[in-house]
Amino acid sequence: MKDSIVIYPSPGRGHLVSMIELAKLILTHYPSFSITVIIPEAPFETGSTDEYVESISATVPSITFHHLPTIPTTTTTTTTSATTSSSSLDIQTQTFELSLQNNHNFHQALLLISKSSNIKALILDFFCNPSFKISAILEIPTYYYKPGGLSSLTVFLNLPTIHKNTTKSLKELGNKEINIPGMPVPLRAKDMPYPMQDRTRKVYHYFLETAIQMPKSAGIIVNTVETLEKTALNAILDGQCTPRQPAPRIYCIGPLIVSSDGSRSGESRHECLNWLDMQPKGSVVFLSFGSLGKFSAPQLKEMALGLEKSGVRFLWVVRPPEGAVDAILESLLPQGFLERTKDRGYVAKSWAPQVQVLSHESVGGFVCHCGWNSVLEAIRGGVPMLVWPIYAENKLNKVSVVEELKVALAVEAEDDGLVSAEELEKLITKLINSKEGKLIKERVMGLKEEVSVALKEGGPSRVALANLIESILKN
């Protein structure tokens, strides 16, 4: 029977696409494997992946898909939003519970796959941790996939220690600083990810259980380049993040970047790229905040005013606020803004091909939410950043890119949570037109070269991939 690897992502396009990129990377260098992706069908909205799955099936025959049946969940569904942390927590809770409730179906799927192939390894999404017990029963070596960076992983692996050292929830500790091995500076308790803030919530305990379980796995696969995060990697490998137990094995195989950028097959070149072709080299600041990066109407207007006052050329992806999905762009922005800035600005509603934009020579700066994929894409493109954390691990990533890598400036919000037009104007101007901005550009170009070297034969990311495959084949 052929050796196979089973991959189990959590629902949603973002998790699926990232793990498929991992599967494609493995097959590119080790084509003797077959890979089966088990797809859970969520009873809550995650966005359709059908077209994407069909395209992968048609172009990569060594990747097959096994769909689990839809099952109900016990948690009330809430629409997720970047501005509503509680709704995001509800979705995360449901995702963990979906994995738990799917364990019987998952068990049966693994038994079925094992009839036609020799399962050498299971690669689990973080949110599928409740299924680890099934692979343990079947004695299938299990690896976890971490799409984020090592710095945020150090924080996560320290959760059991944090939990043991205090009886209070982090949200009660506010500005109290917490020293995390591997992080360049102490972190404020209130800057920890939302799921780690409140120990009375279900999602906190799902995170805690996952943090306890991950070091016991066959290894953790991380979408990063080890030379970018040496301090964090050393802290993990030295056992500083997992006291009183062996340090986990870490495989830094990144960056995994989706070259197609998620565009649909047959689509023509996005008009914003044609606009970029006409702009001077390094003159455009690109603003985009991820699939959940939605701002309030007042914040959108402040952003528009800041861009207008800066005088800088810009390409801005605007996502309508909750409840205004069908609104036209003109209604979301200050009156006359689009007309007044038409000679130096391009506004795209909801989406632009981010990887292609960041690799365009006209782009000289990137204002982003500091999601790890966006950070890697910016470094790969040699683009300095202005980071504006919104959700998930964004604040942890900000510490890494601002304090350690020093390839970004950071946005600071007012007491009411708004970032003013004046603040945005000042920072964008500094990023594009100041001596400090030029130094950041030099540093990010140096990291771009490091990433390029890492991906070459004999580079650290390729060595890590070889070590991962060697570990899998020993099973």
Secondary structure, 3 states (H helix, E strand, C coil): CEEEEEEECCCCHHHHHHHHHHHHHHHHHCCCCEEEEEECCCCCCCCCCHHHHHHHHHHCCCEEEEECCCCCCCCCCCCCECCEHHHHHHHHHHHHHHHHHCHHHHHHHHHHHHHHEEEEEEEEEHHHHHHHHHHHHCCCCEEEEECCCHHHHHHHHCHHHHHHHCCCCHHHHCCCEECCCCCCCCEEHHHCCHHHCCCCCHHHHHHHHHHHHHHHCCEEEECCCHHHCHHHHHHHHCCCCCCCCCCCCEEECCCCCCCCCCCCCCCCCCHHHHHHHCCCCCCEEEECCCCCCCCCHHHHHHHHHHHHHHCCEEEEEECCCCCCCCCCHHHHCCCCHHHHCCCCEEEEECCCCHHHHHCCCCEEEEEECCCHHHHHHHHHHCCCEEECCCCCCHHHHHHHHHHHCCCEEECCCCCCCCCCHHHHHHHHHHHHHCHHHHHHHHHHHHHHHHHHHHCCCCCHHHHHHHHHHHHHHCC
